[in-house]
Amino acid sequence: MRRMVIAAVALLCGLSAGRAQAQGVTMTGGYQFMVLLDDGALLPAGWLVSVAGSPNRVVAPVFEAGTAFRPDGDDRFQLWTVQGGARFSIPAGAGRPRAFAQLVGGAIGAGCCREAVVYLMIEPGGGVELPIGSRTSAQIGVGFPFVFTGDGGAHVMRVHAGLSVRLGR
């Protein structure tokens, strides 16, 4: 299963390679929270940073890193993720909202009480970018990570909101 996930992410990233005129990236940073759907545990504090290929492309690479945690004194429970994959969107005209869907995969770590574990994960998700200026937009999104734990897996929901800045062309 691990090889299939890695192959799928590599294939999606390869499909997004393109010509020089489609260069440019979008960097997004913001707040996120996560909910462990299997037991309802809420991790209300966190951050998410993403770098995605040109928003003018139908398929673009995307890489994300983030963390969410529940601050409970010295023994806080924390999840962190590092993942990459592909973002799919229909280019919108200037000044118009742009919806996207994405499929990313990578690693998720969980830590609490001086112990940590790391698992593979795959996350389908999506969102919308709402223009603020010529190169900035607000982004809101949701993802549903599936964590391969070896005993049936775990289901998570991630909600994020942030500010995107388009760099390059």
Rosetta blueprint (number, residue, H / E / L):
1 M L
2 R H
3 R H
4 M H
5 V H
6 I H
7 A H
8 A H
9 V H
10 A H
11 L H
12 L H
13 C H
14 G H
15 L H
16 S L
17 A L
18 G L
19 R L
20 A H
21 Q H
22 A H
23 Q L
24 G L
25 V E
26 T E
27 M E
28 T E
29 G E
30 G E
31 Y E
32 Q E
33 F E
34 M E
35 V E
36 L E
37 L L
38 D L
39 D L
40 G L
41 A E
42 L E
43 L E
44 P L
45 A E
46 G E
47 W E
48 L E
49 V E
50 S E
51 V E
52 A E
53 G L
54 S L
55 P L
56 N L
57 R L
58 V L
59 V E
60 A E
61 P E
62 V E
63 F E
64 E E
65 A E
66 G E
67 T E
68 A E
69 F E
70 R E
71 P L
72 D L
73 G L
74 D L
75 D L
76 R L
77 F E
78 Q E
79 L E
80 W E
81 T E
82 V E
83 Q E
84 G E
85 G E
86 A E
87 R E
88 F E
89 S E
90 I L
91 P L
92 A L
93 G L
94 A L
95 G L
96 R L
97 P L
98 R E
99 A E
100 F E
101 A E
102 Q E
103 L E
104 V E
105 G E
106 G E
107 A E
108 I E
109 G E
110 A E
111 G E
112 C E
113 C L
114 R L
115 E E
116 A E
117 V E
118 V E
119 Y E
120 L E
121 M E
122 I E
123 E E
124 P E
125 G E
126 G E
127 G E
128 V E
129 E E
130 L E
131 P E
132 I L
133 G L
134 S L
135 R L
136 T E
137 S E
138 A E
139 Q E
140 I E
141 G E
142 V E
143 G E
144 F L
145 P L
146 F E
147 V E
148 F E
149 T L
150 G L
151 D L
152 G L
153 G L
154 A E
155 H E
156 V E
157 M E
158 R E
159 V E
160 H E
161 A E
162 G E
163 L E
164 S E
165 V E
166 R E
167 L E
168 G L
169 R L
